[in-house]
Amino acid sequence: MKLGIVGSGMIVKDFLKMFNELNGIELLGISARNEENLKNLCVQYPIERYYLSYEEMLENKDIDTIYVAVPNDLHFIMSKKALLAGKNVICEKPFTTNLKEALELKEIAEKEDLFLLEAIPNRFFPNTYLLKEKVKELGNIRVINFNFSQYSSRYDRFKKGDIAPAFDPNHSGGSLMDLGVYNINLIMELFGKPENVDYYPNIERGIDTSGVLVMDYGYMKAVCVAAKDCQAPLSSTIQGDEGYIVMRSPSSQITEFQMAFNKQKEVTYNENGPHNRMYYEFVELKKIIETNDKEKMAALLQDTLDVMEVLTEARKKAGVIFQWY
């Protein structure tokens, strides 16, 4: 894979820090607006060159795949430009601002015969695959309760009027799009689409700084808490009539989980290796592209569209509306 990166923020730095764990990826370019930042990244990491013009990077015929890692509201347009330039796309979560944008990208990718994939790590952990098997042993699942509450280092600035993109409705920010998407993705990875969804946000300066999402499956209910304005122990539970599973780590990581049958002691499970949390997704996404596995891409893209449908419906019902809807 010959990769070009658009963006130079925190998630890009996290990716570059774990890059040496990957094999078979060449970093041919990176594009962003801050030249000094780009220069430093090219010194620190094996990036061939930087571009202040995204369009110029897209003209590089040696680049076959673009990793889109910019603020949420730019995911759609940057991915669209890459696809129309003949590049495969790996786009950070949340995939787009709304379902309509996601469907348009899918249509373009199919027309151009290109790969379009979402980078969301908890879809690809070995522990996620193990969870899929273990939940079958819990009997009838009744209640799910996921809590991803993480007091943001940028929240104090936000309260003073210094608005970072993660708190800006004009950048499709907020707790649902930033943290809640991990809860939703993991639950839907395990149980599929809910029958109904409702969102109850706490709104401050026009954005949801925290909120509670309820996913109704008929036979079970899932409650997802996501907060950037307050802290709580990171704990998520899946409760069946024969036992429970508890994860005491963010739903974005799943470092391990405990399982107990009724009136028995907990047993700890962990099949994740020592790798960075972004390692597994890029190994899998690279494999899909290099083996031309369009069937696998289609399945993953449908999962992404299902999540985008839930996010869009939840915001619509709660009145959390962005400039692009």
LOLUMDREN-507950 format. One record per residue (C-alpha): residue number from 1; z negated, x, y negated. Coordinates in nm, 3 decimals, padded with zeros to 5 digits, always signed. Last residue first. Example, Ala and Ser with C-alpha at 12.3 -4.5 7.8 and 13.67 -1.06 7.14 Angstrom:
% LOLUMDREN-507950
[2,[-00.714,+01.367,+00.106]],
[1,[-00.780,+01.230,+00.450]],
//
This chain:
% LOLUMDREN-507950
[325,[-00.880,-02.747,-01.808]],
[324,[-00.686,-02.458,-01.971]],
[323,[-00.919,-02.456,-02.274]],
[322,[-01.216,-02.503,-02.040]],
[321,[-01.391,-02.829,-01.953]],
[320,[-01.740,-02.861,-01.809]],
[319,[-01.762,-03.242,-01.822]],
[318,[-01.971,-03.265,-01.505]],
[317,[-01.713,-03.468,-01.311]],
[316,[-01.429,-03.239,-01.421]],
[315,[-01.629,-02.924,-01.347]],
[314,[-01.700,-03.036,-00.991]],
[313,[-01.342,-03.152,-00.933]],
[312,[-01.198,-02.818,-01.047]],
[311,[-01.443,-02.611,-00.842]],
[310,[-01.387,-02.826,-00.531]],
[309,[-01.008,-02.809,-00.563]],
[308,[-01.027,-02.434,-00.625]],
[307,[-01.223,-02.396,-00.301]],
[306,[-00.957,-02.589,-00.109]],
[305,[-00.682,-02.382,-00.271]],
[304,[-00.854,-02.061,-00.162]],
[303,[-00.888,-02.183,+00.195]],
[302,[-00.518,-02.274,+00.186]],
[301,[-00.444,-01.921,+00.066]],
[300,[-00.637,-01.777,+00.358]],
[299,[-00.437,-01.981,+00.608]],
[298,[-00.105,-01.901,+00.439]],
[297,[-00.188,-01.529,+00.432]],
[296,[-00.268,-01.534,+00.802]],
[295,[+00.067,-01.696,+00.879]],
[294,[+00.250,-01.460,+00.644]],
[293,[+00.136,-01.157,+00.841]],
[292,[+00.380,-00.897,+00.707]],
[291,[+00.191,-00.624,+00.896]],
[290,[+00.141,-00.422,+00.576]],
[289,[+00.041,-00.725,+00.370]],
[288,[-00.210,-00.865,+00.617]],
[287,[-00.353,-00.519,+00.689]],
[286,[-00.409,-00.450,+00.319]],
[285,[-00.589,-00.783,+00.284]],
[284,[-00.814,-00.705,+00.581]],
[283,[-00.912,-00.353,+00.473]],
[282,[-00.949,-00.476,+00.116]],
[281,[-01.184,-00.757,+00.215]],
[280,[-01.396,-00.533,+00.437]],
[279,[-01.457,-00.261,+00.178]],
[278,[-01.570,-00.478,-00.114]],
[277,[-01.935,-00.493,+00.005]],
[276,[-01.951,-00.112,+00.021]],
[275,[-01.969,+00.014,+00.378]],
[274,[-02.271,+00.091,+00.596]],
[273,[-02.157,-00.153,+00.866]],
[272,[-02.212,-00.527,+00.872]],
[271,[-02.311,-00.660,+01.214]],
[270,[-02.660,-00.771,+01.115]],
[269,[-02.880,-01.020,+01.297]],
[268,[-03.256,-01.068,+01.271]],
[267,[-03.446,-01.292,+01.515]],
[266,[-03.699,-01.539,+01.377]],
[265,[-03.982,-01.663,+01.596]],
[264,[-03.975,-01.993,+01.784]],
[263,[-04.103,-02.342,+01.697]],
[262,[-03.747,-02.479,+01.665]],
[261,[-03.486,-02.206,+01.712]],
[260,[-03.488,-01.917,+01.470]],
[259,[-03.215,-01.718,+01.298]],
[258,[-03.242,-01.440,+01.043]],
[257,[-02.959,-01.300,+00.834]],
[256,[-02.829,-00.962,+00.724]],
[255,[-02.656,-00.799,+00.425]],
[254,[-02.493,-01.132,+00.339]],
[253,[-02.323,-00.989,+00.025]],
[252,[-02.187,-01.252,-00.216]],
[251,[-02.423,-01.515,-00.075]],
[250,[-02.696,-01.300,-00.225]],
[249,[-02.961,-01.173,+00.018]],
[248,[-03.243,-01.337,+00.207]],
[247,[-03.018,-01.530,+00.444]],
[246,[-03.190,-01.796,+00.657]],
[245,[-03.061,-01.966,+00.971]],
[244,[-03.230,-02.271,+01.122]],
[243,[-03.316,-02.444,+01.446]],
[242,[-03.240,-02.728,+01.688]],
[241,[-03.192,-03.017,+01.443]],
[240,[-02.993,-02.790,+01.215]],
[239,[-03.084,-02.620,+00.890]],
[238,[-02.872,-02.363,+00.707]],
[237,[-03.078,-02.170,+00.454]],
[236,[-03.012,-01.949,+00.154]],
[235,[-03.264,-01.725,-00.019]],
[234,[-03.239,-01.494,-00.317]],
[233,[-03.583,-01.518,-00.474]],
[232,[-03.548,-01.671,-00.821]],
[231,[-03.435,-01.562,-01.167]],
[230,[-03.324,-01.756,-01.474]],
[229,[-03.030,-01.783,-01.714]],
[228,[-02.746,-01.675,-01.483]],
[227,[-02.806,-01.949,-01.229]],
[226,[-02.629,-02.087,-00.923]],
[225,[-02.789,-02.346,-00.697]],
[224,[-02.587,-02.494,-00.412]],
[223,[-02.710,-02.801,-00.222]],
[222,[-02.528,-02.892,+00.098]],
[221,[-02.563,-03.231,+00.269]],
[220,[-02.489,-03.320,+00.630]],
[219,[-02.319,-03.589,+00.840]],
[218,[-02.132,-03.724,+00.539]],
[217,[-02.015,-03.383,+00.424]],
[216,[-02.155,-03.417,+00.072]],
[215,[-02.149,-03.104,-00.144]],
[214,[-02.408,-03.102,-00.422]],
[213,[-02.376,-02.840,-00.697]],
[212,[-02.681,-02.748,-00.906]],
[211,[-02.646,-02.565,-01.235]],
[210,[-02.704,-02.261,-01.450]],
[209,[-02.565,-02.111,-01.771]],
[208,[-02.303,-02.387,-01.777]],
[207,[-02.109,-02.330,-02.099]],
[206,[-02.078,-02.513,-02.431]],
[205,[-02.341,-02.312,-02.619]],
[204,[-02.593,-02.399,-02.348]],
[203,[-02.524,-02.649,-02.070]],
[202,[-02.746,-02.690,-01.764]],
[201,[-02.507,-02.817,-01.501]],
[200,[-02.526,-03.101,-01.246]],
[199,[-02.217,-03.086,-01.024]],
[198,[-02.098,-03.345,-00.775]],
[197,[-01.880,-03.304,-00.464]],
[196,[-01.746,-03.544,-00.205]],
[195,[-01.605,-03.538,+00.147]],
[194,[-01.672,-03.166,+00.181]],
[193,[-01.403,-02.916,+00.279]],
[192,[-01.460,-02.677,+00.570]],
[191,[-01.788,-02.601,+00.749]],
[190,[-01.835,-02.223,+00.777]],
[189,[-01.576,-02.092,+00.530]],
[188,[-01.656,-02.396,+00.316]],
[187,[-02.020,-02.290,+00.296]],
[186,[-01.923,-01.931,+00.221]],
[185,[-01.673,-02.021,-00.050]],
[184,[-01.904,-02.268,-00.221]],
[183,[-02.195,-02.028,-00.241]],
[182,[-01.972,-01.745,-00.367]],
[181,[-01.805,-01.975,-00.622]],
[180,[-02.148,-02.060,-00.759]],
[179,[-02.188,-01.709,-00.897]],
[178,[-01.917,-01.655,-01.162]],
[177,[-01.725,-01.984,-01.171]],
[176,[-02.034,-02.204,-01.134]],
[175,[-02.251,-01.983,-01.356]],
[174,[-02.020,-01.989,-01.654]],
[173,[-01.690,-01.834,-01.756]],
[172,[-01.339,-01.974,-01.796]],
[171,[-01.258,-01.718,-02.071]],
[170,[-01.256,-01.975,-02.351]],
[169,[-01.570,-02.123,-02.194]],
[168,[-01.744,-01.789,-02.267]],
[167,[-02.051,-01.683,-02.072]],
[166,[-01.879,-01.439,-01.831]],
[165,[-01.649,-01.337,-02.119]],
[164,[-01.949,-01.197,-02.316]],
[163,[-02.079,-01.402,-02.610]],
[162,[-02.296,-01.230,-02.870]],
[161,[-02.455,-01.541,-03.022]],
[160,[-02.820,-01.438,-02.996]],
[159,[-02.869,-01.641,-02.677]],
[158,[-02.562,-01.467,-02.530]],
[157,[-02.710,-01.123,-02.596]],
[156,[-03.016,-01.223,-02.394]],
[155,[-02.785,-01.359,-02.122]],
[154,[-02.584,-01.037,-02.086]],
[153,[-02.817,-00.869,-01.835]],
[152,[-02.782,-01.188,-01.635]],
[151,[-03.082,-01.337,-01.460]],
[150,[-02.956,-01.380,-01.103]],
[149,[-02.994,-01.705,-00.916]],
[148,[-02.781,-01.749,-00.602]],
[147,[-02.958,-02.025,-00.410]],
[146,[-02.801,-02.190,-00.105]],
[145,[-02.957,-02.494,+00.064]],
[144,[-02.783,-02.651,+00.363]],
[143,[-02.920,-02.964,+00.532]],
[142,[-02.841,-03.156,+00.851]],
[141,[-02.646,-02.938,+01.091]],
[140,[-02.644,-03.096,+01.436]],
[139,[-02.735,-02.834,+01.694]],
[138,[-02.826,-02.489,+01.563]],
[137,[-02.622,-02.296,+01.820]],
[136,[-02.287,-02.362,+01.648]],
[135,[-02.429,-02.197,+01.337]],
[134,[-02.436,-01.870,+01.534]],
[133,[-02.061,-01.845,+01.585]],
[132,[-01.955,-01.887,+01.224]],
[131,[-02.247,-01.668,+01.119]],
[130,[-02.104,-01.383,+01.326]],
[129,[-01.772,-01.404,+01.141]],
[128,[-01.962,-01.398,+00.813]],
[127,[-02.174,-01.103,+00.930]],
[126,[-01.855,-00.905,+00.999]],
[125,[-01.785,-00.964,+00.629]],
[124,[-01.443,-01.104,+00.536]],
[123,[-01.492,-01.430,+00.344]],
[122,[-01.798,-01.290,+00.169]],
[121,[-01.580,-01.037,-00.015]],
[120,[-01.366,-01.259,-00.239]],
[119,[-01.031,-01.100,-00.326]],
[118,[-00.774,-01.379,-00.317]],
[117,[-00.427,-01.330,-00.171]],
[116,[-00.065,-01.388,-00.271]],
[115,[+00.197,-01.207,-00.064]],
[114,[+00.560,-01.234,-00.167]],
[113,[+00.865,-01.430,-00.050]],
[112,[+00.981,-01.499,-00.410]],
[111,[+00.988,-01.877,-00.358]],
[110,[+00.667,-01.873,-00.155]],
[109,[+00.487,-01.659,-00.413]],
[108,[+00.611,-01.883,-00.696]],
[107,[+00.490,-02.202,-00.525]],
[106,[+00.150,-02.048,-00.447]],
[105,[+00.113,-01.939,-00.809]],
[104,[+00.186,-02.294,-00.925]],
[103,[-00.069,-02.436,-00.680]],
[102,[-00.338,-02.201,-00.812]],
[101,[-00.267,-02.302,-01.172]],
[100,[-00.301,-02.671,-01.088]],
[99,[-00.624,-02.608,-00.895]],
[98,[-00.812,-02.474,-01.196]],
[97,[-00.920,-02.157,-01.377]],
[96,[-00.763,-01.928,-01.118]],
[95,[-00.867,-01.732,-00.809]],
[94,[-01.236,-01.722,-00.896]],
[93,[-01.235,-01.460,-00.756]],
[92,[-01.020,-01.152,-00.793]],
[91,[-00.645,-01.161,-00.735]],
[90,[-00.449,-00.957,-00.478]],
[89,[-00.084,-00.999,-00.571]],
[88,[+00.241,-00.880,-00.412]],
[87,[+00.488,-00.759,-00.672]],
[86,[+00.841,-00.882,-00.744]],
[85,[+00.816,-00.894,-01.124]],
[84,[+00.782,-01.274,-01.108]],
[83,[+00.484,-01.224,-00.880]],
[82,[+00.321,-00.979,-01.121]],
[81,[+00.376,-01.204,-01.423]],
[80,[+00.223,-01.499,-01.237]],
[79,[-00.080,-01.296,-01.132]],
[78,[-00.143,-01.183,-01.490]],
[77,[-00.094,-01.538,-01.621]],
[76,[-00.324,-01.699,-01.365]],
[75,[-00.606,-01.446,-01.360]],
[74,[-00.627,-01.433,-01.741]],
[73,[-00.887,-01.710,-01.780]],
[72,[-01.117,-01.539,-01.531]],
[71,[-01.151,-01.209,-01.716]],
[70,[-00.942,-00.927,-01.557]],
[69,[-00.929,-00.791,-01.203]],
[68,[-00.575,-00.856,-01.076]],
[67,[-00.486,-00.604,-00.803]],
[66,[-00.107,-00.563,-00.813]],
[65,[+00.095,-00.471,-00.504]],
[64,[+00.429,-00.292,-00.447]],
[63,[+00.411,-00.018,-00.712]],
[62,[+00.700,+00.227,-00.667]],
[61,[+00.931,+00.016,-00.884]],
[60,[+00.719,+00.077,-01.195]],
[59,[+00.838,-00.206,-01.422]],
[58,[+00.510,-00.391,-01.365]],
[57,[+00.330,-00.101,-01.531]],
[56,[+00.543,-00.146,-01.843]],
[55,[+00.462,-00.518,-01.851]],
[54,[+00.091,-00.437,-01.840]],
[53,[+00.128,-00.220,-02.150]],
[52,[-00.154,+00.027,-02.221]],
[51,[-00.059,+00.198,-01.897]],
[50,[-00.250,+00.457,-01.698]],
[49,[-00.131,+00.722,-01.456]],
[48,[-00.161,+00.852,-01.098]],
[47,[-00.511,+00.719,-01.032]],
[46,[-00.717,+00.950,-00.808]],
[45,[-01.056,+00.870,-00.969]],
[44,[-01.282,+01.028,-01.231]],
[43,[-01.010,+01.166,-01.461]],
[42,[-00.796,+00.851,-01.438]],
[41,[-01.106,+00.640,-01.506]],
[40,[-01.189,+00.845,-01.816]],
[39,[-00.838,+00.808,-01.956]],
[38,[-00.847,+00.433,-01.896]],
[37,[-01.175,+00.397,-02.085]],
[36,[-01.036,+00.595,-02.377]],
[35,[-00.722,+00.381,-02.377]],
[34,[-00.904,+00.048,-02.398]],
[33,[-00.638,-00.224,-02.353]],
[32,[-00.593,-00.227,-01.975]],
[31,[-00.345,-00.113,-01.710]],
[30,[-00.399,+00.103,-01.402]],
[29,[-00.135,+00.285,-01.202]],
[28,[-00.020,+00.446,-00.880]],
[27,[-00.341,+00.419,-00.681]],
[26,[-00.225,+00.492,-00.326]],
[25,[-00.379,+00.299,-00.038]],
[24,[-00.354,+00.419,+00.322]],
[23,[-00.721,+00.468,+00.400]],
[22,[-01.023,+00.313,+00.234]],
[21,[-01.375,+00.457,+00.204]],
[20,[-01.261,+00.677,-00.087]],
[19,[-01.198,+00.359,-00.287]],
[18,[-01.566,+00.259,-00.284]],
[17,[-01.637,+00.373,-00.640]],
[16,[-01.293,+00.254,-00.751]],
[15,[-01.365,-00.103,-00.643]],
[14,[-01.701,-00.111,-00.823]],
[13,[-01.534,+00.029,-01.137]],
[12,[-01.272,-00.244,-01.114]],
[11,[-01.546,-00.508,-01.080]],
[10,[-01.724,-00.374,-01.389]],
[9,[-01.426,-00.380,-01.621]],
[8,[-01.099,-00.187,-01.626]],
[7,[-00.834,-00.454,-01.574]],
[6,[-00.488,-00.461,-01.418]],
[5,[-00.466,-00.237,-01.113]],
[4,[-00.145,-00.107,-00.954]],
[3,[-00.140,-00.034,-00.584]],
[2,[+00.097,+00.131,-00.343]],
[1,[+00.000,+00.000,+00.000]],
//
